[in-house]
Amino acid sequence: MTVLAWILFGLCIATSVWWIAVIVRIVRMLTTGLSLRTGLEAQVDVSQSVTIIIPAHNEERVLAQCLDAALAQRWEKLKVIVALDRCTDASESIALARAEQDDRLTIVRITSCPESWAGKCNALRHGAELTEGEWLLFLDADTRAHPDMTRALIGESTRRDAALLSLLPDLECTSWFDRVSQPVASMALGQIFPPDRVNNEERSLPFANGQCMLFRHDWYQRVGGHCAVQDDLLEDLAFARTISIAGGRVRVLRADGLLACSMYGDWQAFRRGWTRIFLEASNRNAQRLRKYALRLEVLGAGAPLFMFSSIGVGLAVGITPVWIAGVTLLVLQLIALSMVYSMSKQPLWCTLLYPFGCFEVARAQRRAARLLLTGQSVRWGGREYVLEPR
């Protein structure tokens, strides 16, 4: 029991160091001005034109609220384009109803996708071909923008001299799988691409979130637009790399109440979506995916086992440092998770679901690794893709 107690002590200390690092990173994010709300105070040139482009492949669940929010933006020179990509649901009728009420909305119908193009990239390039002016704003159909979001985006992009500015939206979690897994999946992606690293002036890590990307139009054209990333399933990461190589600044901010996102309507869509995201975020590296999955499994199952076993065994054998280490780990994990879930606008009781979310997200990562190694296809946006390991 004494030997077991000291082993548990070491495990708790090691895991505590991990959570301390997470807390430090969160504090750094919160104290380095990564909130979009600072852009509300910036002076902007209101004479510039903004075009919002929204791709929609069977998005009847969310399209109405996305279009309504886009058309409600407080910006005078505003145009909204919805690219209906091979839709077989009610998306087109929803878009037509809005277009009849507001002539700022243009509909582009896409009936096919070339083999050499990813579906979303193909849809967005058709929309971008109709644009002119200073700013291009790409929004996913599952987002809902605050009326002042566009103004804040342009204010921050101007202040930061960003060629590409993207947002980390607040999560709208209403179903069981949202509550369990969505915050954990977002946290896992944030550990791969920490926002403070992305915004680092000296050693930037290229990253963008395709749910919301604001381009200076000249930079979009300079790098070749969507033709430059035509076959990428995560065009946001590809754009971030392309612009960084070309010498442009890529920045990412927290939406902080100015953009919300309801990503998936059912559990199967969640699994497919995050499998695709982790495939590309890992640069299609199966070994890396397995490492990510193991880390989540250790944090989800290992950490609770370490902490509660340390408290119990430490008290049983009377070794004070052992049970204190368990309590310390419990406190650090609760602090870190409370900060993460608060930033995502999630109720704090959802932190109790964290271990279950870790297992589900790890399953998606292991599934992504398996798809790479077996050559199975990935289905997304109405098409099948076979991705090769890198």
PENORRA-V155942 format. One record per residue. N is the residue number from 0. PHI is phi in degrees with one decimal (* if undefined). PSI is psi in radians with two decimals (NA if undefined). BURIAL is + if it has 16 or more other C-alpha atoms within 10 Angstrom, else -. Layout:
BEGIN
n->[N N]
phi->[PHI PHI]
psi->[PSI PSI]
burial->[BURIAL BURIAL]
END
This chain:
BEGIN
n->[0 1 2 3 4 5 6 7 8 9 10 11 12 13 14 15 16 17 18 19 20 21 22 23 24 25 26 27 28 29 30 31 32 33 34 35 36 37 38 39 40 41 42 43 44 45 46 47 48 49 50 51 52 53 54 55 56 57 58 59 60 61 62 63 64 65 66 67 68 69 70 71 72 73 74 75 76 77 78 79 80 81 82 83 84 85 86 87 88 89 90 91 92 93 94 95 96 97 98 99 100 101 102 103 104 105 106 107 108 109 110 111 112 113 114 115 116 117 118 119 120 121 122 123 124 125 126 127 128 129 130 131 132 133 134 135 136 137 138 139 140 141 142 143 144 145 146 147 148 149 150 151 152 153 154 155 156 157 158 159 160 161 162 163 164 165 166 167 168 169 170 171 172 173 174 175 176 177 178 179 180 181 182 183 184 185 186 187 188 189 190 191 192 193 194 195 196 197 198 199 200 201 202 203 204 205 206 207 208 209 210 211 212 213 214 215 216 217 218 219 220 221 222 223 224 225 226 227 228 229 230 231 232 233 234 235 236 237 238 239 240 241 242 243 244 245 246 247 248 249 250 251 252 253 254 255 256 257 258 259 260 261 262 263 264 265 266 267 268 269 270 271 272 273 274 275 276 277 278 279 280 281 282 283 284 285 286 287 288 289 290 291 292 293 294 295 296 297 298 299 300 301 302 303 304 305 306 307 308 309 310 311 312 313 314 315 316 317 318 319 320 321 322 323 324 325 326 327 328 329 330 331 332 333 334 335 336 337 338 339 340 341 342 343 344 345 346 347 348 349 350 351 352 353 354 355 356 357 358 359 360 361 362 363 364 365 366 367 368 369 370 371 372 373 374 375 376 377 378 379 380 381 382 383 384 385 386 387 388 389]
phi->[* -65.3 -61.4 -60.3 -59.7 -74.5 -64.1 -62.6 -58.2 -63.7 -64.5 -65.6 -64.0 -61.7 -70.1 -63.0 -60.3 -59.5 -68.9 -62.5 -61.3 -63.7 -61.9 -59.6 -64.7 -64.9 -59.7 -62.1 -61.5 -73.0 -106.3 -112.7 66.8 -99.4 -94.4 -64.2 -61.3 -63.2 -70.5 -67.4 -94.4 -79.3 -81.7 -127.0 -85.2 -75.3 -81.9 -75.9 -100.8 -126.3 -115.6 -99.7 -116.5 -122.8 -81.7 -142.1 -115.9 53.0 -113.0 -59.9 -64.3 -129.0 -63.1 -59.1 -69.0 -66.7 -65.8 -60.0 -69.4 -65.2 -73.5 -90.1 -63.1 -83.7 -148.2 -68.2 -90.2 -124.4 -132.0 -121.2 -120.8 -111.0 -98.0 -81.5 -100.6 51.3 -76.3 -120.6 -112.5 -88.7 -57.1 -65.6 -65.5 -64.3 -66.0 -62.2 -60.9 -70.9 -64.6 -67.7 -93.2 -145.6 -75.3 -78.7 -96.7 -114.7 -108.6 -116.0 -99.7 -118.4 -104.4 -151.4 -134.0 -59.9 -60.1 -84.2 -117.8 -74.7 -58.0 -65.7 -62.1 -63.0 -63.6 -68.9 -68.4 -64.5 -67.5 -66.0 -64.7 -96.7 -100.8 -154.2 104.2 -88.7 -130.5 -118.1 -121.6 -95.9 -123.1 -73.8 -68.7 -91.9 -103.6 -139.3 -93.3 -69.2 -55.5 -97.6 -63.4 -61.0 -60.8 -66.1 -60.8 -68.0 -61.7 -71.4 -63.8 -66.9 -64.3 -92.7 53.3 -93.7 -74.9 -139.5 -123.4 -127.0 -121.7 -100.5 -76.8 -71.9 -89.3 -99.1 -109.8 -122.1 -97.1 -63.3 -71.4 -61.5 -60.3 -74.9 -110.2 -61.7 -62.2 -67.3 -63.0 -64.8 -64.9 -63.8 -66.6 -66.0 -75.4 -76.2 -126.1 -62.9 -56.8 -68.1 -72.7 -60.3 -91.9 -68.8 -65.8 -91.5 -139.5 -74.5 -105.2 -60.7 -159.2 -147.8 -112.1 -66.8 -64.9 -154.7 -133.3 -105.0 -110.1 -71.1 -58.2 -64.7 -70.7 -58.3 -71.8 -61.1 -88.5 97.2 58.2 -71.9 -63.4 -74.6 -129.0 -60.5 -107.6 -88.4 -75.5 -118.9 -65.9 -66.3 -64.6 -64.9 -62.7 -59.2 -65.6 -63.2 -68.6 -62.1 -62.7 -78.3 96.7 -89.3 -90.7 -115.4 -131.3 -133.8 -129.9 -79.2 -65.5 52.1 93.1 -99.4 -153.3 -117.6 -140.3 -115.2 -71.2 -133.5 -90.4 -151.8 -63.9 -64.2 -64.8 -60.1 -61.6 -63.4 -64.1 -74.3 -60.2 -62.7 -62.5 -69.3 -56.8 -78.3 -64.4 -88.4 59.2 55.6 -109.9 -64.4 -63.8 -65.9 -61.5 -65.5 -65.0 -59.8 -64.7 -62.9 -60.8 -66.8 -65.7 -65.6 -70.2 -77.5 -105.7 -66.2 -59.7 -59.9 -64.3 -61.2 -67.2 -73.7 -66.8 -63.9 -63.4 -67.5 -68.2 -61.1 -69.9 -66.6 -97.4 74.8 -103.0 -58.3 -57.7 -70.0 -71.8 -66.4 -61.5 -65.3 -64.0 -61.0 -61.9 -59.6 -65.4 -62.9 -65.3 -64.3 -62.6 -62.5 -66.5 -61.6 -66.8 -64.0 -69.3 -66.3 -62.3 -86.9 63.2 -106.8 -63.2 -66.0 -63.2 -67.4 -62.0 -67.1 -88.6 -53.3 -58.3 -68.3 -62.4 -59.1 -64.7 -68.3 -68.9 -61.1 -61.9 -64.0 -68.4 -68.2 -64.6 -61.8 -62.3 -65.3 -62.0 -64.6 -74.5 -99.8 75.5 -72.0 -85.3 -109.5 -98.7 -156.3 59.4 82.0 -136.9 -106.1 -128.5 -105.4 -104.8 -97.6 -62.1 -115.1]
psi->[-0.66 -0.78 -0.78 -0.70 -0.78 -0.51 -0.80 -0.63 -0.82 -0.71 -0.70 -0.70 -0.80 -0.76 -0.58 -0.69 -0.70 -0.86 -0.54 -0.75 -0.69 -0.79 -0.76 -0.75 -0.71 -0.78 -0.70 -0.72 -0.76 -0.38 0.05 0.40 0.83 0.33 2.35 -0.39 -0.42 -0.42 -0.29 -0.38 -0.09 2.63 2.21 2.71 1.75 -0.08 -0.16 2.66 2.56 2.30 2.16 2.20 2.21 2.01 2.49 1.93 1.76 1.09 0.59 -0.43 -0.59 -0.17 -0.70 -0.85 -0.55 -0.82 -0.74 -0.74 -0.66 -0.73 -0.28 0.08 2.39 1.31 2.23 -0.94 1.43 2.36 2.41 2.27 2.23 2.15 1.78 1.88 1.68 0.80 2.41 0.14 -2.66 0.20 -0.76 -0.73 -0.61 -0.79 -0.71 -0.70 -0.72 -0.68 -0.58 -0.45 -0.33 1.97 -0.02 -0.19 2.19 2.42 2.29 2.15 2.22 2.12 -0.22 2.87 2.17 2.62 -0.53 0.03 2.49 2.56 -0.82 -0.74 -0.72 -0.74 -0.78 -0.59 -0.58 -0.70 -0.72 -0.47 -0.33 0.10 2.75 2.96 -2.91 -0.54 2.42 2.22 1.97 2.14 2.36 2.67 -0.31 0.27 2.79 1.97 2.48 2.57 -0.45 0.15 -0.78 -0.77 -0.75 -0.70 -0.81 -0.64 -0.80 -0.67 -0.70 -0.79 -0.65 -0.04 0.87 2.31 -0.57 2.17 2.23 2.92 2.63 1.82 2.85 2.51 2.29 1.77 1.99 -0.46 2.97 -0.73 -0.52 -0.91 -0.71 -0.84 -0.50 -0.82 -0.64 -0.73 -0.76 -0.68 -0.70 -0.71 -0.65 -0.46 -0.49 -0.70 1.37 2.26 -0.60 -0.51 -0.69 -0.67 0.13 2.17 -0.64 -0.58 1.18 2.50 1.91 2.16 2.51 2.75 2.00 -0.17 -0.47 1.94 2.13 2.12 2.49 2.26 -0.66 -0.62 -0.67 -0.78 -0.63 -0.68 0.03 0.15 -2.64 -0.23 -0.49 -0.31 0.48 -0.50 0.23 2.29 -0.39 1.45 -0.37 -0.81 -0.67 -0.73 -0.74 -0.78 -0.77 -0.79 -0.67 -0.75 -0.62 -0.06 0.12 2.78 2.32 2.21 2.64 2.40 2.80 2.37 -0.61 0.87 -0.09 -0.11 2.25 2.71 2.31 1.64 -0.84 2.52 -0.28 2.96 -0.69 -0.70 -0.66 -0.85 -0.81 -0.76 -0.86 -0.48 -0.80 -0.77 -0.81 -0.55 -0.86 -0.62 -0.50 0.08 0.63 0.75 1.89 -0.68 -0.69 -0.70 -0.74 -0.61 -0.76 -0.76 -0.75 -0.70 -0.76 -0.66 -0.69 -0.78 -0.61 -0.73 -0.70 -0.84 -0.85 -0.67 -0.76 -0.86 -0.81 -0.59 -0.68 -0.74 -0.81 -0.85 -0.70 -0.73 -0.64 -0.70 -0.04 0.52 1.75 -0.81 -0.50 -0.87 -0.50 -0.68 -0.68 -0.76 -0.72 -0.78 -0.75 -0.79 -0.79 -0.74 -0.73 -0.70 -0.86 -0.82 -0.65 -0.69 -0.77 -0.83 -0.58 -0.74 -0.54 0.07 0.64 2.54 2.54 -0.43 -0.35 -0.30 -0.42 -0.36 -0.05 -0.82 -0.69 -0.68 -0.66 -0.77 -0.73 -0.74 -0.67 -0.65 -0.72 -0.68 -0.72 -0.61 -0.70 -0.75 -0.72 -0.68 -0.70 -0.79 -0.47 -0.15 0.32 2.73 2.72 2.19 2.22 2.33 0.63 0.20 2.80 2.37 2.31 2.03 2.38 2.51 2.66 NA]
burial->[- - - - + + - + + + + + + - + + - - + + - + + - + + - - + - - - - + + + + - + + - + - + - - - - + + + + + + + + + + + + - + + + + + + - + + + - + - + - - + + + + + + + + + + - - - + + - - + - - + + - - - - - + + + + + + - - + - - - + + + + + + + + + + + + - - + - - - + + + + + + + + + + + + + + + + + + + + + + + + - - - + + + + + + + + + + + + - - - + + + + + + + + + + + + + - - - + + + + + + + - - - - + + + + + + + + + + + + + + - + + - - + - + + - + + + + + + + + + + + + + + + + + - - - + + + + + + + + + + + + + + + + + + - - - - + + + + + + + + + + + + + - + + + - + + + - + + + - + + + + + - + + + - + + + + + + - + + + - - - + - + + + + + + + + + + - + + + - + + + + + + - + + + + - - - + + - - + + + + + + + + + + + + + + + + - + + + - - - - + - + + - - - - - + - - -]
END
